[in-house]
Amino acid sequence: MSALQKLQEKIELWRVDHEALKSENAQLKIELTNLSGSQSDKETEVELLQLELEEKDTEIEKIIAQVEALLA
């Protein structure tokens, strides 16, 4: 096998590897985009739950105040 043939084979292997890496990179970018969106959704959900918790705390405080008023 001549040096030119070996070089051509190596170039072809590198080209195939390069295409595979480009494809994998594109897939990883898609996954990253999906995860970013999912994280944003989770953050919004956490914020809503925190607001709900604050509302419940306020309700509990009101009930405690009413019970204390009845006991006084």
C-alpha positions in Angstrom: 0.0 0.0 0.0 1.5 3.3 -1.0 1.9 6.3 1.3 -0.7 8.1 -0.8 -3.3 5.4 -0.2 -2.6 5.3 3.5 -3.0 9.1 3.7 -6.2 8.9 1.8 -7.6 6.2 4.2 -6.6 8.3 7.2 -8.2 11.4 5.7 -11.4 9.4 5.0 -11.4 8.1 8.6 -11.0 11.6 10.0 -13.7 12.8 7.8 -16.1 10.1 9.0 -15.1 10.8 12.6 -15.6 14.6 12.0 -19.1 14.0 10.7 -20.0 11.7 13.6 -18.7 14.4 16.1 -20.7 17.1 14.3 -23.8 14.9 14.6 -23.2 14.2 18.2 -22.6 17.9 18.9 -25.9 18.8 17.2 -27.7 16.2 19.4 -26.1 17.5 22.5 -27.1 21.1 21.7 -30.7 19.9 21.3 -30.5 18.1 24.7 -29.0 21.2 26.3 -31.8 23.4 24.9 -34.4 20.9 26.2 -32.8 20.8 29.6 -32.6 24.6 29.8 -36.3 24.9 29.1 -37.1 22.2 31.6 -35.0 24.0 34.2 -36.9 27.2 33.5 -40.2 25.4 34.0 -39.0 24.0 37.3 -37.8 27.4 38.5 -41.3 28.8 37.7 -42.9 25.9 39.5 -40.7 26.5 42.6 -41.6 30.2 42.6 -45.3 29.4 42.5 -45.0 26.9 45.3 -43.1 29.4 47.4 -45.9 32.0 46.9 -48.4 29.3 47.8 -46.4 28.5 51.0 -46.3 32.2 52.0 -50.1 32.4 51.5 -50.6 29.3 53.7 -48.3 30.7 56.4 -50.3 33.9 56.4 -53.5 31.9 56.8 -52.0 29.9 59.6 -51.0 33.1 61.4 -54.5 34.4 61.1 -56.0 31.2 62.5 -53.5 31.3 65.4 -54.4 34.9 66.1 -58.1 34.0 66.2 -57.5 31.0 68.5 -55.5 33.2 70.8 -58.3 35.8 70.8 -60.8 33.2 71.7 -58.6 31.8 74.5 -58.0 35.3 76.0 
